[in-house]
Amino acid sequence: MTLSDKRVAFLVANEGIEQAELTEPWKAVTEAGARATLVSLEGGKAQAFNHLDKADTFDVDVTVDKADVDDFDLLVLPGGVANPDQLRTDAKAVAFARAFFDAGKPVGVICHGPWTLVEADVVRDRTITSWPSVQTDIRNAGGSWVDEEVVVCENGPNILISSRKPDDLKAFNDALVNRSGLA
């Protein structure tokens, strides 16, 4: 399989995505030669934000109920507060995220994104970082939370790459490309 055969799913809600946490990793994986796909709860557009201010909209490529984990090599869960809060209440989105772990595929998550992984019950016995307000949820789900720029956890058959915030995107993107099998 060549890099151009690698596919990356970016799972987002249709509103509330932190724009930089979508666009910067998207750019990193596509520059590495992978094909990125925007997976969302509904078709149409996904509204990004720069913190609390509306930013750009992005075309949804496929809805989560039609997305097949077998078609992807990596999952990325961008943050923003509203984005993962919506995803964690959608059974299909939670099942889609969990399926990457069940298949032993790498997952990248940033900021509040771990909320979806907590709901999917896949953080137990893993070391992960996030936006600080998510640490209690991670600990309550059996994970070990650390305050670091990027954490690569290889507990189990897959790799979990996590980061705290937009300021950490360079380190997150480097780990995403170099530790997930894209490079």
C-alpha positions, 0 to 999 in steps of 0.5 A: 500500500502506498501513501496515496492509498491511505485514507483518513477519516475525520469524524465531526459533528455538523457544528462546533468543530475547532477549525484549526484542529480540523484544518491543520491535521487535515493539511498534515495528512494530505501533505503526507500523501493520504486522502482525507474524508470528512465524516459527519452526523448529517450530510451537507456542511459542517460549521467550524469555529475559532473558539466561539466565533463562527469560521468556515464551513466544510463539505461533508463527504459521508455520513457516519451511518454510511461510513465503513471503518474498513475503508480507513487507515486512521481516525482523527477526532478534532476538538472544540467543545460542542463538536465532541459533546454532540458526537458522544451522544450519537450512538453511530458516531460512538460505534464508529470511533470504537470500531477503530480500536476494535480493528487495531487502527490508529486514532488521533484526538485533540482538545475535548475530542476524548469525550467521544472516546470516553463514551466509546469506553476505549480509554481504560488503561491508556495514557492520554492528554486533552484540554484540562477540563476533560481530565476527570472524565478520562480518569473516571473512564479508567484512563491515565491523564497527563498534561503534555503537548502530545502523548502517543499511547501504544497500549494494545494493538493500536496507537492513540495519539492525543494532544491538548489544544491548538497551540500543540498542533505542530507536535500533534501533526508530527506524531499523527503522520510519523507514528500512525503509519502514514509516513 
